[in-house]
């Protein structure tokens, strides 16, 4: 296992986060190579509700996860989107991504969040409790890849809209 610590993003981390994000998605079969642009656009819009990095002992950033508010058509409040989550390719499958997600979900709970949604591989995200839920939809995404995790007593239903930063292309 790789030794790393988790912390909040700090000013000056932007370039390292962009680099690890670009590298993590460079060969991903479902990526449009816009993930680093999305993170930057979320940051510029003040929509990074939570931005965590994984850092090696030498201070090198080797992972990142972003959480941003989403809108649900039923008016439910306190729901967030997870993503992108990135880990340096040579360090993937060593628990860094899992640690970032777990810490992020704990922090969302502490903030009183009601739930979290994401687009991703069901086989990976099920370990955190995410499930496809018929009551929530994201247009244009196959339902099995759009998953949610209730974090509070309130359940949401309807169409989910991610922040406009998710349309960033440059």
N, C-alpha and C positions, 0 to 999 in steps of 0.2 A: 504494500500500500504506500502511496506517495504521501509524504508529510506536507500538509497545507493548513492554512488557517482561513477562516471566513471573516469577512468584514464588509461594512457598507462601502459603496463606491465613494471615492473622494475626488475633489478637483485635481486634475492632473492624470487621472486614470483613463481618460477618454480614448487616447490613442492605443493603449494596451488592450482595452476592452474591444475596440474595433478590430485590432489585429487578431485576437484570439477568436472573435466571432467569425471573421472572414475565413480563418484557417479551419475552424470547426465545420463550417458548412460548405467548404470548397468542393468537396466531392459527394455531397449529400444528394441522393437521386431526386428528392422532391423540392430542393431549394431553387429559388430564382436568384440567389446570391444577393438578396436585399436585406438580410438580417442585420448587418452592421448599420445600414442606413436607417432601419426601423429604430434601433436603439438610439441612434443620434437624434432622430426626429422626435422620439418620445422625450428625450432629455431636453431638447430645445423647447418643446411645448410644455415643459413642467409636468409631464404625465408619467414620469417614472415614480410610481408610488413606493417602490422598493427596488433597489438595484444593489445586488450583492456580488462580491468577487471572491474567488479563491486565490490565495497567494502562497507561493512557496516561501521557504525560510529566507531566501535571498531577495524577497520582495517582488519577484516576477509574478505577474497575474497570469494564471493558467485556466481560469474559468470565470463565468459570469452568468447571472440570471436576472431577468427583468420581470417585474410585475407592474401592470398598469390597469387603471379602472376600465371597466366595460359597461355598456348600457344594455339593459334587458327591456324588451318591449312591454313587459307587464309592470314596469316602473320599479322593480326591485332595486334596492340600493345596497351598496357594500359588496359588490361583485367585482372580481379582478380577473385579468387575463395573465397567464403565465407564459412567458416567452419573449424573446428567444432565450434558450439556455445553451451555453457554449462551453466546451472544454477543449483545450489544446489537443490536437489529434493524437500525439504520442502519449498522452496521459489519460485517454478515454478508457472506460471500463475499469477504473480504479477507485470509484466511489466519489469522485469530485462532483459530478453532476447530481447524484443522489443527495449528497450533503447540501449542496446549494438549494435544491428544491425543498428538502425537508426543513432547512432553516428558514427559507422564505415562507413556507406554509405556516410554520410556528409563529413567525413574525406577523403574518396576516391575521392569524387567530388573535394574537395579543392586541392588534389594532381594532378588533371587533368586526372583521370582515365576515360577510355572510356566505361567501363562496368564491370558487376559482374555476375558471374554464381554460381550455387549451386545445390546440390542434396538434396531434401527435400520434405516435405509435401506441396502440392499446396495450400491447404486450409489455411495454416499458412503464407506462404511466399508471397501469393498474396497481402496481406495487405501492403507490402512494394513496390509493383509494379512489382514483379517478375512474369514472364509468361513463359510457355513452348513456345519455338520458333523453328519452323521447320528448320530454317536455321542453327541452332547450334545443334550438337549432341555430346553425350558422350557415346561411345560404351559400351554396357553391362548394360545400365541404361534405364528403360522404359522412353520414351520421356516425359510423363506427370510429372515425378519427377525430370527432369533436366530442370532448369529454368534459365532465364537470365533477366538482367535489364540493358538496355543501360543507361549510365551516361553522355555521350557526343554525339556529332553529328555523330560519326562514328559507323556504324553497322558492326558487324562481321558475318561471315558465315563459316561453315565447322565443322571439328572435334575439340573438345576441349580436351586438355591434362592437367591434374592437375600435380603439382610438384611430383617428384618421392617419396617424403616423405609420400604421401598418401598410399603407399604400405607398410609402416612400420608395423611390427607385434610384436615388442618387443623392 
